[in-house]
Amino acid sequence: MTSDRGRDQQPASQGREQPLLALVPEPIERYAMARTTPLPPLLEELISVTHERFGRQARMLSGQLEGTLLQMLIASMQARRVLEIGTFTGFAAQMMAVALPDNGELITCDVDPKAIEVARRFFERSPHGHKISLQEGPALETMRSLEPPFDLIFIDADKESYIPYYEEALRLLSQSGLIAVDNVLWSGRVLDPKEESDRAIVAFNEHVSRDQRVTNVILTVRDGLMLVRRKQAPRA
């Protein structure tokens, strides 16, 4: 998914590379998907259109398992405001919007006009589209223009900007909110980083793991999903 790189804006295809290593064996992934709540027809259509329009880049879709997990987190938290960094064609935004109340708000941002056109078209057809506001422009500029609090912030954009996105997300996060960050295992390249994006993910993971303000966990879902929350005072 797309947003600014801190230097130049780039389309989604350059912000996220194709995976080299399947973290979960494909038969296991298929088994899990077959036994997870099925997607509504509109999102199945969105997946098909994304594959037709974007080819191999369609791998950037969050997918059924991750989308359903985000949806469950939002529902469990009774979240009202969500921020997404990196819209792509809007699959994750639609999945998350389902779990918001009718007066809930989901702000999503991207810079790729081709992806935005598809996302807007499907948001208009969704019964939850009125909850979604798509901001076209550099993500950091959008984030800096927003006021807290957000209950969940989902980061899935250019990897070189993950640390500034994270720091700005902490400013916007509610006291009991959650930050979810995608691609943190980067198809296994975190074990042998060679490219700039590989090193950026490694640096981000180290940055968060050393951050004394938060607790975090990395889940081996899809390409690695990190969940982060502020440290909480002990419960009485």
C-alpha positions in Angstrom: 0.0 0.0 0.0 1.0 3.5 -0.6 1.9 6.8 1.1 4.9 9.1 1.2 8.4 7.8 1.7 9.7 10.8 3.7 11.4 11.9 0.4 9.4 11.0 -2.7 5.9 9.7 -3.2 5.9 6.3 -4.9 3.1 4.0 -6.0 2.2 0.8 -4.2 4.2 -1.4 -6.5 7.4 0.2 -5.3 6.4 0.6 -1.7 6.0 -3.1 -1.2 8.0 -5.8 -2.9 6.8 -9.4 -3.7 7.4 -12.1 -1.1 10.3 -14.5 -1.3 9.3 -16.8 1.5 5.9 -18.2 2.5 5.8 -17.9 6.3 2.9 -20.3 6.5 2.7 -23.3 4.2 0.1 -22.7 1.4 -2.0 -25.8 2.3 -2.3 -24.6 5.9 -3.3 -21.1 4.7 -6.0 -22.5 2.4 -7.3 -24.7 5.3 -7.5 -21.6 7.6 -9.2 -19.5 5.0 -11.8 -22.2 4.3 -12.7 -22.3 8.0 -12.8 -18.6 8.5 -16.0 -16.5 8.1 -16.4 -16.0 4.3 -16.1 -12.7 2.6 -19.2 -10.8 1.4 -19.7 -10.9 -2.4 -18.6 -7.2 -2.8 -15.2 -7.9 -1.3 -14.8 -11.1 -3.4 -15.5 -8.9 -6.4 -12.9 -6.3 -5.2 -10.3 -9.0 -5.0 -11.0 -10.1 -8.5 -10.9 -6.6 -9.9 -7.6 -5.9 -8.0 -6.1 -9.0 -9.6 -7.3 -7.9 -13.0 -6.1 -4.3 -12.7 -2.8 -4.9 -10.7 -1.6 -8.4 -11.6 1.1 -9.6 -9.2 0.7 -6.4 -7.1 -2.6 -7.8 -5.9 -0.6 -9.6 -3.3 -0.6 -6.3 -1.5 -4.2 -7.0 -0.5 -4.4 -7.7 3.3 -6.5 -10.8 2.6 -9.3 -12.7 4.3 -7.4 -13.8 7.4 -5.7 -10.6 8.3 -8.8 -8.5 7.4 -11.0 -10.7 9.6 -8.5 -10.4 12.5 -8.5 -6.6 12.2 -12.3 -6.7 12.1 -12.4 -8.8 15.3 -9.9 -6.5 17.1 -12.0 -3.4 16.3 -15.2 -5.1 17.3 -13.7 -6.4 20.6 -12.3 -3.0 21.4 -15.6 -1.3 20.5 -13.5 1.1 18.5 -15.1 4.2 17.1 -12.2 5.9 15.1 -9.7 4.0 12.9 -6.8 5.4 10.9 -5.3 3.4 8.0 -2.0 4.3 6.4 -1.9 2.8 2.9 -5.3 2.2 1.3 -4.3 0.3 -1.9 -7.7 -0.8 -3.4 -9.5 -0.5 0.0 -9.9 -4.1 1.0 -8.7 -3.7 4.6 -10.6 -0.4 5.0 -13.9 -2.1 4.1 -13.2 -5.1 6.4 -12.5 -2.7 9.3 -15.4 -0.4 8.6 -17.8 -3.4 9.0 -16.9 -3.5 12.7 -17.4 0.2 13.4 -20.7 1.5 14.7 -22.9 3.4 12.2 -21.5 6.7 13.3 -17.9 5.4 13.4 -15.1 6.9 11.4 -12.3 5.4 9.4 -9.8 7.7 7.7 -7.5 6.0 5.1 -4.8 7.7 3.0 -2.9 6.9 -0.2 -1.1 8.6 -3.1 -1.6 6.1 -5.9 -4.4 7.5 -8.2 -5.0 4.1 -9.9 -5.5 2.3 -6.6 -7.6 5.2 -5.2 -9.9 5.1 -8.2 -10.8 1.5 -7.5 -11.1 2.0 -3.8 -13.5 5.0 -4.1 -15.7 3.0 -6.6 -16.1 0.1 -4.1 -16.5 2.4 -1.1 -19.5 4.0 -2.9 -21.1 0.5 -3.3 -20.5 -0.6 0.3 -23.2 -0.4 2.9 -20.4 0.8 5.2 -18.8 3.3 2.8 -20.3 6.3 4.6 -17.9 5.6 7.5 -14.8 5.8 5.3 -13.0 9.0 4.4 -10.2 8.5 1.8 -7.5 11.2 1.9 -5.4 11.5 -1.2 -1.9 12.8 -0.4 1.3 12.0 1.6 0.5 10.1 4.7 2.6 12.1 7.1 1.0 15.3 6.0 -2.4 13.7 6.6 -1.4 12.3 10.0 -0.1 15.7 11.1 -3.3 17.4 10.2 -5.4 15.0 12.4 -6.4 15.3 16.0 -6.5 12.3 18.5 -7.8 10.0 19.6 -7.9 7.0 17.3 -8.7 3.6 18.7 -6.8 1.6 16.1 -4.2 2.7 13.6 -3.2 0.3 10.8 0.1 0.9 9.1 0.7 -0.8 5.8 2.6 1.4 3.4 6.2 2.2 2.3 8.6 0.5 4.7 11.2 3.3 4.8 8.7 5.5 6.5 7.5 3.0 9.1 9.3 4.7 12.1 8.0 8.2 11.4 4.5 6.7 10.8 4.8 4.9 14.1 5.9 8.0 16.1 3.0 10.0 14.6 0.6 7.2 15.3 1.6 7.2 19.0 0.6 10.9 19.1 -2.8 10.1 17.7 -3.5 6.9 19.6 -6.0 6.7 22.4 -4.7 5.7 25.8 -6.0 2.1 25.4 -5.7 2.0 21.6 -3.8 -0.4 19.4 -1.4 0.1 16.5 -1.3 -2.7 13.9 1.7 -2.8 11.5 1.8 -5.1 8.5 4.8 -6.8 6.7 7.1 -6.8 9.8 8.6 -10.2 8.9 8.9 -9.1 5.2 8.8 -12.6 3.7 11.7 -13.7 5.9 14.1 -11.0 4.6 14.4 -9.7 8.2 16.8 -12.6 8.8 19.1 -11.6 5.9 18.4 -8.0 5.0 20.0 -6.8 1.7 17.7 -4.1 0.2 16.8 -0.7 1.7 13.3 -1.9 2.4 14.7 -5.0 4.3 16.9 -2.9 6.5 14.0 -0.4 7.1 11.8 -3.2 8.5 14.6 -4.5 10.7 15.2 -1.0 12.0 11.5 -0.5 12.7 11.2 -3.8 14.6 14.2 -2.9 16.7 12.9 0.6 17.3 9.6 -0.7 18.6 11.1 -3.6 20.6 13.3 -1.1 22.5 10.5 1.4 23.0 9.9 1.6 26.8 6.5 3.3 26.2 4.8 0.3 24.7 4.3 -3.4 24.7 4.3 -5.3 21.4 3.9 -8.7 19.8 4.7 -10.0 16.3 2.2 -12.5 14.9 3.2 -14.8 12.0 0.0 -14.0 10.2 0.5 -13.5 6.4 3.7 -11.5 6.1 4.0 -10.7 9.8 1.7 -8.4 11.8 2.9 -6.5 14.8 0.4 -5.3 17.5 1.5 -2.4 19.7 -0.2 -0.7 22.7 0.9 1.8 25.3 2.0 0.3 28.6 -0.9 0.4 31.0 -0.9 1.0 34.8 -1.3 -2.2 36.8 -4.9 -3.2 37.3 -6.2 -3.0 40.9 
